[in-house]
Structure formats: structure tokens, C-alpha cells
Amino acid sequence: MNEAANSQPPFADFLGLKVTLVSPERVTAELPMREDLNNRFNIMHGGAIMALADNLGGTATTANLKDGESTTTIESKTNFFAAIPIGDVAYAECTPLHRGRTTMVWQTRITRGDGRLCALVTQTQLVMQRGKS
């Protein structure tokens, strides 16, 4: 596995994201819902949920990269189903739908403490040669 996958970007720390598992087949994480992640209705902001999933998709792709490759998100779609209130935790599990040479597609399921599905994110990552754009 690519060692870069175990190293999270500063933005993950900023969010308060805790990655709990990294493998080429699955990445999991937790994001505690706190006051500064809420929207005007005291539930987790949709952007925080999307950022959680985006970070996991990038981590999962990185875990599958070969030497000299990098990645970037080129598409992301989110469906929201239930709110995550202050004091709860967003649990995320990212699994592959497609792992190709030039793109990888990941699905991230985000649930809350009671197990209810809160969001489903499908994301496409571009695989690039480092130094080329």
C-alpha cells in the first residue's frame, strides 16, 4: 500500500476527522459533530459531510496508486437522507465501485451513531502521473 494513504492532509485535521482504517479495498473514518460544523439548524453542514467523503475517496485512491502517480477528484455526487445532530458522530465507510488505470470510482456511506444512513456519496478520482497535468 502507498504510504501517502496513511498520511492525512491538514484539512482532515482541521475538520477533526479520525481515519480508523486504510486499505486498498476500504477506508473508514469518524467525524464528531460539534458546534462549529453545524448549519443554521444545528445539524452537520452538508459541506462537512461532503468534505469527509472527499477526503476518504482521495485516501482510498492513494492507497491504490503506483509510484509516481497522484490523484484529484473530478466528480462527486451526494444524496442526503438524515441529519447528524450536535454531539453525534458521522461514521464513514468508503469502498470501490471501479479501480481502473486512469480513474477510480468510490462510494462512501455515512451513518450516525444509531446506524441510520445519513448520506451516500459517489466520487470519481482521476489517476495522474506526478509532474504532468
Phi and psi restraints in degrees (value plus and minus 20) as a CYANA .aco file:
   2 ASN   PHI     -86.3   -46.3
   2 ASN   PSI     104.2   144.2
   3 GLU   PHI     -83.6   -43.6
   3 GLU   PSI     -45.3    -5.3
   4 ALA   PHI     -81.4   -41.4
   4 ALA   PSI     -45.3    -5.3
   5 ALA   PHI     -84.8   -44.8
   5 ALA   PSI     -50.0   -10.0
   6 ASN   PHI    -100.8   -60.8
   6 ASN   PSI     -32.9     7.1
   7 SER   PHI    -118.5   -78.5
   7 SER   PSI      98.0   138.0
   8 GLN   PHI    -113.4   -73.4
   8 GLN   PSI     129.1   169.1
   9 PRO   PHI     -91.4   -51.4
   9 PRO   PSI     140.5   180.5
  10 PRO   PHI     -74.3   -34.3
  10 PRO   PSI     -51.0   -11.0
  11 PHE   PHI     -81.6   -41.6
  11 PHE   PSI     -54.4   -14.4
  12 ALA   PHI     -83.2   -43.2
  12 ALA   PSI     -61.2   -21.2
  13 ASP   PHI     -84.9   -44.9
  13 ASP   PSI     -61.3   -21.3
  14 PHE   PHI     -78.1   -38.1
  14 PHE   PSI     -61.2   -21.2
  15 LEU   PHI     -90.4   -50.4
  15 LEU   PSI     -48.9    -8.9
  16 GLY   PHI      72.5   112.5
  16 GLY   PSI       1.5    41.5
  17 LEU   PHI     -94.2   -54.2
  17 LEU   PSI     114.4   154.4
  18 LYS   PHI    -139.1   -99.1
  18 LYS   PSI      89.0   129.0
  19 VAL   PHI     -98.3   -58.3
  19 VAL   PSI     107.3   147.3
  20 THR   PHI    -127.0   -87.0
  20 THR   PSI     -37.1     2.9
  21 LEU   PHI    -177.4  -137.4
  21 LEU   PSI     114.1   154.1
  22 VAL   PHI    -151.7  -111.7
  22 VAL   PSI     101.4   141.4
  23 SER   PHI    -167.3  -127.3
  23 SER   PSI     145.5   185.5
  24 PRO   PHI     -82.4   -42.4
  24 PRO   PSI     -40.6    -0.6
  25 GLU   PHI    -121.2   -81.2
  25 GLU   PSI     -34.8     5.2
  26 ARG   PHI    -184.8  -144.8
  26 ARG   PSI     118.4   158.4
  27 VAL   PHI    -149.9  -109.9
  27 VAL   PSI     113.8   153.8
  28 THR   PHI    -146.6  -106.6
  28 THR   PSI     135.2   175.2
  29 ALA   PHI    -178.2  -138.2
  29 ALA   PSI     145.4   185.4
  30 GLU   PHI    -149.2  -109.2
  30 GLU   PSI     124.3   164.3
  31 LEU   PHI    -156.3  -116.3
  31 LEU   PSI      84.8   124.8
  32 PRO   PHI     -85.6   -45.6
  32 PRO   PSI     115.5   155.5
  33 MET   PHI    -103.8   -63.8
  33 MET   PSI      97.8   137.8
  34 ARG   PHI    -146.9  -106.9
  34 ARG   PSI     148.2   188.2
  35 GLU   PHI     -69.7   -29.7
  35 GLU   PSI     -62.5   -22.5
  36 ASP   PHI     -99.0   -59.0
  36 ASP   PSI     -18.0    22.0
  37 LEU   PHI    -126.5   -86.5
  37 LEU   PSI     -13.4    26.6
  38 ASN   PHI    -106.0   -66.0
  38 ASN   PSI     142.3   182.3
  39 ASN   PHI    -118.6   -78.6
  39 ASN   PSI    -188.6  -148.6
  40 ARG   PHI     -89.4   -49.4
  40 ARG   PSI     -25.6    14.4
  41 PHE   PHI    -131.3   -91.3
  41 PHE   PSI      -2.4    37.6
  42 ASN   PHI      40.4    80.4
  42 ASN   PSI      16.3    56.3
  43 ILE   PHI    -148.0  -108.0
  43 ILE   PSI     143.1   183.1
  44 MET   PHI     -80.0   -40.0
  44 MET   PSI     111.0   151.0
  45 HIS   PHI     -82.7   -42.7
  45 HIS   PSI     118.3   158.3
  46 GLY   PHI     -77.5   -37.5
  46 GLY   PSI     -53.4   -13.4
  47 GLY   PHI     -85.1   -45.1
  47 GLY   PSI     -54.2   -14.2
  48 ALA   PHI     -88.0   -48.0
  48 ALA   PSI     -59.6   -19.6
  49 ILE   PHI     -84.6   -44.6
  49 ILE   PSI     -63.6   -23.6
  50 MET   PHI     -86.0   -46.0
  50 MET   PSI     -58.3   -18.3
  51 ALA   PHI     -85.2   -45.2
  51 ALA   PSI     -59.3   -19.3
  52 LEU   PHI     -77.4   -37.4
  52 LEU   PSI     -70.2   -30.2
  53 ALA   PHI     -85.6   -45.6
  53 ALA   PSI     -59.9   -19.9
  54 ASP   PHI     -82.8   -42.8
  54 ASP   PSI     -62.2   -22.2
  55 ASN   PHI     -82.0   -42.0
  55 ASN   PSI     -61.8   -21.8
  56 LEU   PHI     -87.7   -47.7
  56 LEU   PSI     -60.0   -20.0
  57 GLY   PHI     -82.0   -42.0
  57 GLY   PSI     -60.4   -20.4
  58 GLY   PHI     -86.6   -46.6
  58 GLY   PSI     -59.8   -19.8
  59 THR   PHI     -85.2   -45.2
  59 THR   PSI     -64.7   -24.7
  60 ALA   PHI     -82.8   -42.8
  60 ALA   PSI     -62.5   -22.5
  61 THR   PHI     -84.1   -44.1
  61 THR   PSI     -64.4   -24.4
  62 THR   PHI     -78.8   -38.8
  62 THR   PSI     -55.8   -15.8
  63 ALA   PHI     -86.1   -46.1
  63 ALA   PSI     -34.2     5.8
  64 ASN   PHI    -129.7   -89.7
  64 ASN   PSI     -20.3    19.7
  65 LEU   PHI     -95.7   -55.7
  65 LEU   PSI     132.6   172.6
  66 LYS   PHI    -112.3   -72.3
  66 LYS   PSI     144.4   184.4
  67 ASP   PHI     -74.1   -34.1
  67 ASP   PSI     116.2   156.2
  68 GLY   PHI      66.8   106.8
  68 GLY   PSI     -20.3    19.7
  69 GLU   PHI    -123.8   -83.8
  69 GLU   PSI     134.3   174.3
  70 SER   PHI    -158.3  -118.3
  70 SER   PSI     159.4   199.4
  71 THR   PHI    -165.2  -125.2
  71 THR   PSI     139.1   179.1
  72 THR   PHI    -170.6  -130.6
  72 THR   PSI     131.3   171.3
  73 THR   PHI     -95.2   -55.2
  73 THR   PSI     112.6   152.6
  74 ILE   PHI    -136.5   -96.5
  74 ILE   PSI     -31.5     8.5
  75 GLU   PHI    -181.3  -141.3
  75 GLU   PSI     122.8   162.8
  76 SER   PHI    -171.5  -131.5
  76 SER   PSI     115.7   155.7
  77 LYS   PHI    -152.1  -112.1
  77 LYS   PSI     114.0   154.0
  78 THR   PHI    -144.9  -104.9
  78 THR   PSI     112.6   152.6
  79 ASN   PHI    -131.2   -91.2
  79 ASN   PSI     110.6   150.6
  80 PHE   PHI    -124.2   -84.2
  80 PHE   PSI     117.2   157.2
  81 PHE   PHI    -142.7  -102.7
  81 PHE   PSI     -54.2   -14.2
  82 ALA   PHI    -171.1  -131.1
  82 ALA   PSI     134.2   174.2
  83 ALA   PHI    -102.4   -62.4
  83 ALA   PSI     136.2   176.2
  84 ILE   PHI    -136.6   -96.6
  84 ILE   PSI      88.4   128.4
  85 PRO   PHI     -98.7   -58.7
  85 PRO   PSI     142.0   182.0
  86 ILE   PHI     -75.2   -35.2
  86 ILE   PSI     115.7   155.7
  87 GLY   PHI      75.1   115.1
  87 GLY   PSI     -36.1     3.9
  88 ASP   PHI    -108.9   -68.9
  88 ASP   PSI    -197.9  -157.9
  89 VAL   PHI    -150.9  -110.9
  89 VAL   PSI     116.2   156.2
  90 ALA   PHI    -108.7   -68.7
  90 ALA   PSI     103.8   143.8
  91 TYR   PHI    -127.4   -87.4
  91 TYR   PSI     107.9   147.9
  92 ALA   PHI    -142.7  -102.7
  92 ALA   PSI     119.1   159.1
  93 GLU   PHI    -152.1  -112.1
  93 GLU   PSI     101.4   141.4
  94 CYS   PHI    -131.0   -91.0
  94 CYS   PSI     103.9   143.9
  95 THR   PHI    -152.0  -112.0
  95 THR   PSI     134.0   174.0
  96 PRO   PHI     -98.3   -58.3
  96 PRO   PSI     122.9   162.9
  97 LEU   PHI    -124.4   -84.4
  97 LEU   PSI     -48.7    -8.7
  98 HIS   PHI    -178.0  -138.0
  98 HIS   PSI     112.3   152.3
  99 ARG   PHI    -147.4  -107.4
  99 ARG   PSI      72.3   112.3
 100 GLY   PHI    -124.3   -84.3
 100 GLY   PSI    -195.8  -155.8
 101 ARG   PHI     -93.1   -53.1
 101 ARG   PSI     -54.3   -14.3
 102 THR   PHI    -133.3   -93.3
 102 THR   PSI     -39.9     0.1
 103 THR   PHI    -160.9  -120.9
 103 THR   PSI     134.1   174.1
 104 MET   PHI    -153.6  -113.6
 104 MET   PSI     119.5   159.5
 105 VAL   PHI    -138.8   -98.8
 105 VAL   PSI     109.9   149.9
 106 TRP   PHI    -144.3  -104.3
 106 TRP   PSI     127.8   167.8
 107 GLN   PHI    -138.5   -98.5
 107 GLN   PSI     107.8   147.8
 108 THR   PHI    -136.2   -96.2
 108 THR   PSI     101.5   141.5
 109 ARG   PHI    -117.6   -77.6
 109 ARG   PSI     107.4   147.4
 110 ILE   PHI    -137.4   -97.4
 110 ILE   PSI     101.4   141.4
 111 THR   PHI    -139.1   -99.1
 111 THR   PSI     149.9   189.9
 112 ARG   PHI    -133.0   -93.0
 112 ARG   PSI    -196.9  -156.9
 113 GLY   PHI     -74.8   -34.8
 113 GLY   PSI     -52.5   -12.5
 114 ASP   PHI    -106.1   -66.1
 114 ASP   PSI     -14.9    25.1
 115 GLY   PHI      68.3   108.3
 115 GLY   PSI     -25.7    14.3
 116 ARG   PHI     -88.8   -48.8
 116 ARG   PSI     116.6   156.6
 117 LEU   PHI     -88.6   -48.6
 117 LEU   PSI     104.5   144.5
 118 CYS   PHI    -124.3   -84.3
 118 CYS   PSI     -56.7   -16.7
 119 ALA   PHI    -175.3  -135.3
 119 ALA   PSI     133.0   173.0
 120 LEU   PHI    -151.3  -111.3
 120 LEU   PSI     101.5   141.5
 121 VAL   PHI    -138.8   -98.8
 121 VAL   PSI     110.3   150.3
 122 THR   PHI    -134.6   -94.6
 122 THR   PSI     108.8   148.8
 123 GLN   PHI    -157.1  -117.1
 123 GLN   PSI     120.1   160.1
 124 THR   PHI    -130.4   -90.4
 124 THR   PSI     109.6   149.6
 125 GLN   PHI    -131.7   -91.7
 125 GLN   PSI     113.5   153.5
 126 LEU   PHI    -106.7   -66.7
 126 LEU   PSI     114.7   154.7
 127 VAL   PHI    -119.2   -79.2
 127 VAL   PSI     104.0   144.0
 128 MET   PHI    -146.3  -106.3
 128 MET   PSI     135.9   175.9
 129 GLN   PHI    -100.1   -60.1
 129 GLN   PSI     108.6   148.6
 130 ARG   PHI     -78.6   -38.6
 130 ARG   PSI     120.3   160.3
 131 GLY   PHI      69.0   109.0
 131 GLY   PSI     -27.5    12.5
 132 LYS   PHI    -137.6   -97.6
 132 LYS   PSI     124.4   164.4
